[in-house]
Amino acid sequence: MLRRQLRSIRSLALLLIVMGVTAFGSPPARADAGMAAAAMTANGGLSACAANTGKALYDCVANVLDKLSNDITAPGVPETRRALSNAAAKLRAATSKAQALSAVTQCRALITSALAKVRALGGGYVAGWGGGAGAGSGLAAVSDVLARAAKLIQTKG
């Protein structure tokens, strides 16, 4: 119960930050904020996927990743969107837990690499991926979604 309340408080705080950055931030910051907001929605989708196992789970997670990709509407992050779409396609094709985990972890590695570049630039914008004034908060939120998806597949796949 306490864990759920803390998660709700964190989600609300992140939403308020995202709304503030979206309203007043630069285009790269809005891209970061848009990714963070889309990631919050994706986390809700993953919660719904938890009722599934095996192939049904992989397909459900793939749908969440496709929706996440589509919900990231800001320009300048096509590589992030492409990585998510590719992971979703690989999840749909997966016939084993190992293949499903591989699809998610490969995508997360790409996102994490882009986030490392953003941080190495002191929060700078990495073309195609994001960053900027949001300092990579969007990429971090997407990486967290992918980590949660991998954990879900590991435990229920």
GUMARZA-659590 format. One record per residue: residue in three letters; x, y, z of N, C-alpha, C in turn. Coordinates in pm, 1 decimal. Layout:
<r "ala", <X, Y, Z>, <X, Y, Z>, <X, Y, Z>>
...
END
This chain:
<r "met", <82.7, -119.0, 0.0>, <0.0, 0.0, 0.0>, <87.0, 125.3, 0.0>>
<r "leu", <185.7, 130.3, 89.3>, <275.0, 244.4, 96.1>, <354.3, 258.8, -33.7>>
<r "arg", <397.6, 146.2, -88.9>, <474.3, 147.5, -212.9>, <390.0, 206.7, -326.3>>
<r "arg", <262.8, 170.6, -331.3>, <171.7, 222.3, -434.2>, <152.1, 372.7, -416.6>>
<r "gln", <140.1, 419.2, -291.9>, <123.2, 561.9, -265.6>, <247.5, 638.8, -306.7>>
<r "leu", <365.6, 584.3, -274.9>, <490.2, 650.7, -314.1>, <502.4, 657.7, -465.3>>
<r "arg", <464.1, 550.0, -534.7>, <468.1, 549.8, -680.1>, <374.1, 655.7, -736.0>>
<r "ser", <256.0, 670.0, -676.9>, <160.1, 770.7, -720.8>, <213.6, 910.9, -698.0>>
<r "ile", <277.9, 932.0, -584.5>, <335.4, 1063.7, -554.6>, <446.6, 1095.0, -654.1>>
<r "arg", <533.1, 996.8, -680.6>, <640.4, 1017.3, -778.1>, <584.3, 1046.6, -916.0>>
<r "ser", <480.6, 973.0, -955.1>, <418.9, 994.7, -1085.9>, <359.9, 1134.4, -1095.6>>
<r "leu", <295.2, 1178.5, -989.8>, <236.8, 1312.4, -988.9>, <345.9, 1418.2, -996.9>>
<r "ala", <453.7, 1400.1, -921.2>, <564.2, 1495.7, -925.8>, <625.5, 1501.4, -1065.3>>
<r "leu", <646.1, 1385.8, -1127.1>, <701.5, 1381.6, -1261.6>, <607.9, 1449.3, -1360.7>>
<r "leu", <478.4, 1425.8, -1346.4>, <381.2, 1488.7, -1434.8>, <385.5, 1639.7, -1422.1>>
<r "leu", <395.5, 1691.3, -1299.8>, <402.2, 1836.1, -1279.3>, <528.6, 1893.9, -1341.3>>
<r "ile", <639.4, 1825.0, -1326.9>, <764.3, 1868.8, -1388.6>, <750.8, 1868.9, -1540.1>>
<r "val", <695.1, 1760.8, -1592.7>, <677.0, 1748.9, -1737.5>, <588.9, 1861.1, -1789.4>>
<r "met", <480.7, 1889.2, -1719.5>, <389.6, 1995.4, -1763.6>, <459.5, 2130.4, -1762.4>>
<r "gly", <539.8, 2155.4, -1660.5>, <612.2, 2281.4, -1652.8>, <714.9, 2295.3, -1763.4>>
<r "val", <789.5, 2191.2, -1788.0>, <890.4, 2195.0, -1893.8>, <823.7, 2206.3, -2030.1>>
<r "thr", <713.1, 2136.2, -2049.6>, <643.0, 2142.4, -2177.3>, <592.3, 2283.3, -2204.0>>
<r "ala", <541.9, 2348.0, -2102.6>, <484.8, 2481.0, -2121.0>, <591.7, 2585.7, -2146.1>>
<r "phe", <707.4, 2573.6, -2082.2>, <805.2, 2680.5, -2087.9>, <940.5, 2641.5, -2147.0>>
<r "gly", <961.1, 2516.3, -2178.0>, <1092.5, 2469.3, -2219.0>, <1122.2, 2489.8, -2366.1>>
<r "ser", <1246.3, 2461.5, -2400.8>, <1291.5, 2467.8, -2538.9>, <1242.8, 2343.2, -2612.1>>
<r "pro", <1252.7, 2339.4, -2746.0>, <1207.0, 2219.6, -2819.0>, <1271.6, 2089.7, -2771.0>>
<r "pro", <1406.1, 2084.0, -2747.5>, <1460.6, 1958.4, -2695.4>, <1404.8, 1923.9, -2557.8>>
<r "ala", <1380.2, 2024.7, -2475.2>, <1322.9, 1998.2, -2342.9>, <1181.3, 1945.3, -2357.6>>
<r "arg", <1105.4, 1998.0, -2452.6>, <969.8, 1948.8, -2474.0>, <973.7, 1804.7, -2522.8>>
<r "ala", <1073.8, 1769.9, -2603.9>, <1087.8, 1631.2, -2649.2>, <1113.5, 1541.2, -2529.3>>
<r "asp", <1202.5, 1584.8, -2440.7>, <1232.6, 1508.6, -2320.0>, <1107.9, 1495.0, -2233.7>>
<r "ala", <1034.3, 1603.7, -2216.9>, <913.1, 1602.3, -2136.6>, <807.8, 1511.8, -2199.5>>
<r "gly", <797.0, 1515.6, -2331.5>, <701.1, 1430.6, -2400.6>, <733.3, 1283.5, -2383.7>>
<r "met", <861.7, 1250.8, -2387.2>, <901.6, 1111.6, -2365.0>, <869.1, 1068.1, -2222.9>>
<r "ala", <893.8, 1154.9, -2126.4>, <866.2, 1120.3, -1987.1>, <716.5, 1097.7, -1965.8>>
<r "ala", <634.1, 1182.2, -2025.5>, <489.0, 1166.5, -2011.4>, <441.7, 1037.2, -2078.1>>
<r "ala", <494.7, 1008.5, -2196.4>, <457.5, 885.1, -2266.9>, <501.8, 762.8, -2186.6>>
<r "ala", <617.1, 772.5, -2121.1>, <667.1, 661.1, -2040.1>, <575.7, 634.8, -1921.1>>
<r "met", <518.8, 740.8, -1863.7>, <425.3, 720.9, -1752.4>, <304.6, 640.0, -1798.5>>
<r "thr", <253.9, 671.9, -1917.2>, <140.9, 597.8, -1972.1>, <181.0, 452.4, -1999.1>>
<r "ala", <301.4, 433.4, -2050.9>, <349.7, 298.5, -2081.0>, <360.0, 214.0, -1955.2>>
<r "asn", <399.8, 273.3, -1845.1>, <406.5, 198.5, -1719.5>, <269.4, 145.8, -1679.8>>
<r "gly", <166.5, 224.4, -1704.2>, <30.8, 177.2, -1678.3>, <-5.1, 59.7, -1768.1>>
<r "gly", <37.0, 67.4, -1894.2>, <12.9, -42.7, -1987.2>, <83.2, -170.0, -1944.6>>
<r "leu", <204.6, -156.8, -1892.2>, <277.3, -274.7, -1845.3>, <207.4, -338.8, -1725.4>>
<r "ser", <145.8, -257.2, -1643.4>, <70.6, -311.8, -1530.2>, <-40.8, -403.1, -1579.2>>
<r "ala", <-106.5, -361.9, -1686.1>, <-213.3, -443.5, -1744.0>, <-157.0, -572.1, -1804.2>>
<r "cys", <-36.0, -567.0, -1855.5>, <26.1, -685.1, -1916.2>, <59.5, -792.6, -1813.7>>
<r "ala", <71.5, -754.6, -1688.7>, <113.8, -848.0, -1584.7>, <18.5, -966.3, -1568.2>>
<r "ala", <-101.6, -954.6, -1620.0>, <-198.1, -1064.6, -1610.7>, <-168.7, -1174.4, -1712.0>>
<r "asn", <-77.5, -1150.3, -1805.0>, <-47.4, -1245.2, -1912.6>, <81.0, -1322.2, -1884.9>>
<r "thr", <99.1, -1431.4, -1959.4>, <222.8, -1508.5, -1956.3>, <257.5, -1548.8, -2099.2>>
<r "gly", <381.8, -1589.2, -2119.5>, <424.1, -1642.0, -2249.2>, <399.5, -1548.1, -2365.3>>
<r "lys", <356.4, -1603.7, -2475.9>, <337.2, -1528.0, -2599.4>, <238.2, -1412.9, -2581.2>>
<r "ala", <134.5, -1434.4, -2502.7>, <37.4, -1327.3, -2477.1>, <105.8, -1210.4, -2406.1>>
<r "leu", <199.1, -1239.3, -2317.2>, <274.8, -1134.0, -2248.6>, <362.8, -1059.3, -2348.0>>
<r "tyr", <433.8, -1131.7, -2433.3>, <521.8, -1067.3, -2530.5>, <442.3, -973.8, -2621.4>>
<r "asp", <326.2, -1020.9, -2666.6>, <242.4, -938.5, -2753.7>, <190.1, -815.1, -2680.2>>
<r "cys", <152.3, -832.3, -2555.4>, <103.1, -719.9, -2476.1>, <213.6, -615.2, -2457.0>>
<r "val", <333.5, -659.7, -2421.6>, <446.3, -567.9, -2404.6>, <479.2, -500.4, -2537.6>>
<r "ala", <471.7, -575.0, -2646.9>, <495.8, -516.5, -2779.3>, <395.6, -405.1, -2807.5>>
<r "asn", <270.0, -427.4, -2772.4>, <168.2, -323.4, -2791.9>, <200.0, -199.3, -2709.3>>
<r "val", <247.9, -219.8, -2586.7>, <285.0, -106.8, -2500.7>, <401.3, -29.5, -2563.1>>
<r "leu", <501.6, -101.1, -2614.0>, <617.4, -32.9, -2674.4>, <578.8, 40.1, -2803.0>>
<r "asp", <490.0, -19.3, -2882.6>, <441.7, 51.1, -3001.9>, <366.7, 178.2, -2964.4>>
<r "lys", <282.8, 168.4, -2862.7>, <207.9, 286.3, -2817.3>, <303.5, 391.4, -2764.0>>
<r "leu", <404.3, 348.6, -2689.1>, <505.1, 441.5, -2637.8>, <572.9, 513.5, -2753.5>>
<r "ser", <613.2, 439.3, -2854.4>, <676.0, 499.1, -2972.5>, <583.7, 600.3, -3039.1>>
<r "asn", <457.8, 563.8, -3054.1>, <361.0, 653.2, -3118.2>, <327.7, 774.5, -3032.7>>
<r "asp", <332.7, 759.4, -2900.2>, <301.5, 869.7, -2809.8>, <413.4, 972.5, -2801.6>>
<r "ile", <532.9, 934.8, -2844.1>, <644.1, 1030.0, -2846.5>, <631.6, 1108.3, -2977.7>>
<r "thr", <564.2, 1221.6, -2969.0>, <530.4, 1296.4, -3090.1>, <625.8, 1412.2, -3119.3>>
<r "ala", <713.9, 1443.1, -3028.1>, <805.9, 1555.0, -3048.6>, <901.8, 1524.0, -3162.7>>
<r "pro", <935.2, 1625.6, -3240.8>, <1033.7, 1603.9, -3347.3>, <1173.7, 1587.6, -3288.0>>
<r "gly", <1262.3, 1531.0, -3364.7>, <1401.7, 1523.0, -3323.1>, <1440.6, 1398.8, -3247.2>>
<r "val", <1349.3, 1302.1, -3233.1>, <1384.6, 1179.4, -3161.5>, <1346.9, 1054.8, -3241.8>>
<r "pro", <1371.1, 1055.0, -3373.8>, <1329.7, 939.1, -3453.6>, <1403.5, 811.2, -3415.7>>
<r "glu", <1525.7, 821.1, -3368.3>, <1601.3, 701.1, -3331.9>, <1540.4, 634.1, -3208.9>>
<r "thr", <1495.1, 714.2, -3115.4>, <1428.9, 660.3, -2996.6>, <1302.2, 586.7, -3038.2>>
<r "arg", <1223.2, 650.1, -3122.1>, <1099.4, 589.2, -3168.7>, <1127.4, 461.0, -3248.0>>
<r "arg", <1228.9, 465.4, -3333.0>, <1264.3, 348.6, -3415.4>, <1310.0, 231.6, -3328.3>>
<r "ala", <1389.4, 260.0, -3225.7>, <1436.8, 153.9, -3136.1>, <1319.2, 85.5, -3066.6>>
<r "leu", <1221.2, 164.4, -3024.0>, <1103.5, 107.9, -2957.5>, <1019.6, 25.0, -3055.3>>
<r "ser", <1001.6, 75.5, -3176.1>, <924.3, 1.5, -3277.0>, <992.0, -129.7, -3314.5>>
<r "asn", <1123.9, -125.7, -3327.9>, <1198.3, -248.4, -3360.4>, <1186.5, -350.7, -3247.5>>
<r "ala", <1193.9, -303.5, -3123.9>, <1179.7, -395.2, -3010.6>, <1041.0, -458.3, -3010.1>>
<r "ala", <939.5, -378.3, -3040.7>, <802.6, -431.3, -3045.2>, <790.2, -539.4, -3152.7>>
<r "ala", <848.7, -514.8, -3269.7>, <842.6, -613.7, -3377.8>, <913.5, -743.3, -3337.7>>
<r "lys", <1028.7, -729.6, -3271.7>, <1102.2, -848.7, -3227.0>, <1025.0, -924.5, -3118.7>>
<r "leu", <955.9, -850.1, -3032.5>, <874.2, -916.1, -2930.0>, <760.9, -995.5, -2993.1>>
<r "arg", <698.4, -940.2, -3094.1>, <589.4, -1012.0, -3161.2>, <640.7, -1139.3, -3228.1>>
<r "ala", <763.7, -1135.4, -3275.5>, <821.6, -1252.2, -3342.2>, <879.7, -1352.9, -3242.1>>
<r "ala", <896.6, -1311.4, -3117.5>, <958.9, -1397.8, -3016.5>, <873.1, -1520.5, -2987.1>>
<r "thr", <940.7, -1633.5, -2976.5>, <872.2, -1758.2, -2941.3>, <924.0, -1815.8, -2809.7>>
<r "ser", <1020.6, -1745.2, -2748.5>, <1075.0, -1792.2, -2620.6>, <1104.9, -1672.7, -2531.2>>
<r "lys", <1118.9, -1701.6, -2404.0>, <1153.4, -1598.5, -2307.3>, <1287.4, -1533.3, -2343.3>>
<r "ala", <1382.9, -1614.3, -2387.0>, <1515.2, -1561.7, -2422.6>, <1506.6, -1462.4, -2537.8>>
<r "gln", <1427.4, -1493.0, -2639.3>, <1411.8, -1401.5, -2752.8>, <1342.3, -1273.2, -2709.4>>
<r "ala", <1241.1, -1285.7, -2625.7>, <1168.4, -1168.9, -2578.4>, <1259.3, -1078.8, -2493.9>>
<r "leu", <1334.3, -1139.5, -2403.5>, <1427.1, -1062.0, -2320.8>, <1533.8, -994.8, -2405.8>>
<r "ser", <1581.0, -1064.8, -2506.3>, <1681.7, -1009.0, -2595.6>, <1629.3, -884.1, -2666.8>>
<r "ala", <1507.2, -889.6, -2713.9>, <1447.4, -775.5, -2783.5>, <1441.6, -652.9, -2693.4>>
<r "val", <1399.2, -674.1, -2570.5>, <1385.6, -562.2, -2477.2>, <1522.6, -511.3, -2432.5>>
<r "thr", <1615.0, -601.0, -2402.9>, <1745.7, -557.6, -2354.0>, <1827.7, -489.8, -2463.8>>
<r "gln", <1812.8, -532.5, -2588.8>, <1881.7, -463.8, -2698.4>, <1831.7, -320.6, -2711.2>>
<r "cys", <1702.2, -302.4, -2703.0>, <1644.1, -169.1, -2710.4>, <1691.1, -84.0, -2592.9>>
<r "arg", <1688.2, -142.0, -2475.2>, <1730.9, -67.5, -2356.4>, <1877.7, -27.9, -2366.9>>
<r "ala", <1961.0, -114.3, -2424.9>, <2102.7, -81.9, -2442.2>, <2119.1, 40.7, -2532.9>>
<r "leu", <2039.3, 48.9, -2639.1>, <2045.2, 165.2, -2727.8>, <2002.9, 292.1, -2655.4>>
<r "ile", <1894.3, 284.0, -2582.0>, <1843.3, 400.1, -2508.7>, <1943.4, 442.1, -2400.9>>
<r "thr", <1998.3, 344.7, -2328.9>, <2094.2, 374.2, -2223.3>, <2221.6, 436.2, -2280.7>>
<r "ser", <2263.6, 390.4, -2396.8>, <2381.0, 448.2, -2462.7>, <2355.9, 593.9, -2499.5>>
<r "ala", <2238.0, 622.0, -2553.6>, <2203.4, 760.5, -2587.0>, <2198.4, 845.7, -2461.0>>
<r "leu", <2142.8, 792.0, -2353.8>, <2135.5, 864.5, -2227.4>, <2275.6, 893.4, -2173.8>>
<r "ala", <2366.5, 798.5, -2187.4>, <2505.1, 820.0, -2143.4>, <2568.7, 934.1, -2222.6>>
<r "lys", <2539.2, 941.6, -2351.9>, <2591.9, 1051.9, -2434.0>, <2533.7, 1185.0, -2388.6>>
<r "val", <2404.2, 1186.6, -2359.4>, <2340.1, 1309.1, -2310.2>, <2408.9, 1354.3, -2181.1>>
<r "arg", <2429.9, 1261.4, -2091.7>, <2492.7, 1295.6, -1963.2>, <2637.6, 1337.7, -1981.4>>
<r "ala", <2708.3, 1276.1, -2076.2>, <2846.8, 1313.9, -2103.4>, <2854.9, 1456.4, -2157.0>>
<r "leu", <2748.7, 1500.5, -2222.2>, <2742.4, 1637.5, -2273.9>, <2686.0, 1734.6, -2170.0>>
<r "gly", <2671.6, 1687.4, -2047.5>, <2616.5, 1772.3, -1942.7>, <2469.0, 1801.9, -1963.8>>
<r "gly", <2397.4, 1705.8, -2019.1>, <2254.8, 1723.6, -2045.5>, <2227.0, 1773.3, -2186.0>>
<r "gly", <2326.8, 1769.5, -2271.6>, <2310.1, 1817.1, -2408.4>, <2218.1, 1729.7, -2491.6>>
<r "tyr", <2175.4, 1784.1, -2601.9>, <2085.0, 1714.8, -2693.7>, <2165.9, 1623.2, -2785.0>>
<r "val", <2123.7, 1499.1, -2797.9>, <2187.0, 1403.4, -2888.7>, <2091.1, 1382.1, -3004.4>>
<r "ala", <2133.0, 1423.1, -3121.8>, <2046.6, 1419.0, -3240.2>, <1985.7, 1281.1, -3260.3>>
<r "gly", <1854.2, 1280.1, -3278.4>, <1782.0, 1157.0, -3303.1>, <1733.6, 1086.7, -3177.8>>
<r "trp", <1791.2, 1123.7, -3062.4>, <1759.4, 1050.9, -2939.4>, <1690.6, 1136.4, -2834.4>>
<r "gly", <1735.7, 1257.6, -2813.3>, <1676.1, 1343.7, -2711.9>, <1781.7, 1406.4, -2624.9>>
<r "gly", <1738.6, 1453.7, -2509.4>, <1828.0, 1523.2, -2417.7>, <1795.9, 1670.2, -2416.7>>
<r "gly", <1897.6, 1753.3, -2406.8>, <1875.7, 1897.4, -2403.3>, <1845.8, 1944.9, -2263.1>>
<r "ala", <1765.1, 2049.0, -2254.4>, <1736.8, 2112.4, -2124.7>, <1675.2, 2014.7, -2025.1>>
<r "gly", <1611.8, 1910.7, -2073.4>, <1555.2, 1809.3, -1983.3>, <1660.2, 1715.1, -1928.6>>
<r "ala", <1783.0, 1728.2, -1975.5>, <1897.6, 1650.8, -1926.6>, <1878.8, 1499.9, -1937.1>>
<r "gly", <1798.1, 1456.8, -2033.1>, <1781.2, 1313.7, -2054.6>, <1673.0, 1249.4, -1971.2>>
<r "ser", <1589.2, 1328.5, -1906.1>, <1485.1, 1269.4, -1821.0>, <1389.0, 1182.7, -1902.0>>
<r "gly", <1364.5, 1219.4, -2027.1>, <1277.0, 1138.7, -2112.0>, <1339.6, 1005.1, -2145.1>>
<r "leu", <1466.3, 1007.0, -2182.4>, <1535.9, 881.4, -2212.0>, <1545.1, 794.1, -2087.3>>
<r "ala", <1568.2, 855.7, -1972.9>, <1574.2, 779.2, -1848.2>, <1439.2, 714.0, -1818.7>>
<r "ala", <1331.2, 786.8, -1843.7>, <1197.7, 732.0, -1819.7>, <1168.5, 616.2, -1914.6>>
<r "val", <1209.6, 628.5, -2040.4>, <1190.5, 520.1, -2137.6>, <1274.7, 399.5, -2097.3>>
<r "ser", <1396.9, 423.1, -2053.8>, <1483.1, 313.7, -2008.2>, <1420.2, 241.4, -1889.6>>
<r "asp", <1358.3, 316.8, -1801.0>, <1290.5, 255.8, -1686.2>, <1174.0, 167.4, -1730.4>>
<r "val", <1100.4, 211.9, -1832.0>, <990.4, 130.1, -1886.0>, <1046.0, -1.3, -1939.6>>
<r "leu", <1156.2, 7.6, -2012.5>, <1216.8, -112.5, -2069.7>, <1270.1, -205.5, -1960.8>>
<r "ala", <1324.9, -149.0, -1855.0>, <1371.4, -231.4, -1742.7>, <1253.7, -304.0, -1678.3>>
<r "arg", <1143.4, -232.8, -1663.5>, <1024.3, -295.5, -1604.9>, <969.0, -404.1, -1696.8>>
<r "ala", <972.5, -379.0, -1827.8>, <926.0, -480.1, -1923.6>, <1013.0, -605.1, -1915.4>>
<r "ala", <1144.0, -586.2, -1906.8>, <1235.5, -701.1, -1896.4>, <1209.2, -780.4, -1769.0>>
<r "lys", <1186.7, -710.1, -1659.5>, <1159.1, -778.4, -1532.9>, <1029.0, -857.6, -1541.7>>
<r "leu", <930.0, -798.5, -1605.2>, <801.0, -865.5, -1621.6>, <816.6, -992.6, -1705.4>>
<r "ile", <892.0, -982.4, -1814.3>, <915.0, -1099.6, -1899.3>, <996.9, -1204.5, -1823.9>>
<r "gln", <1095.2, -1159.5, -1746.8>, <1178.4, -1252.2, -1670.2>, <1095.1, -1332.1, -1569.1>>
<r "thr", <1001.5, -1265.2, -1504.5>, <926.0, -1332.1, -1399.7>, <802.2, -1406.8, -1451.2>>
<r "lys", <739.1, -1356.1, -1558.7>, <614.3, -1415.1, -1604.3>, <622.8, -1478.3, -1742.9>>
<r "gly", <736.7, -1456.7, -1810.7>, <750.4, -1502.4, -1948.1>, <757.0, -1649.4, -1960.9>>
END
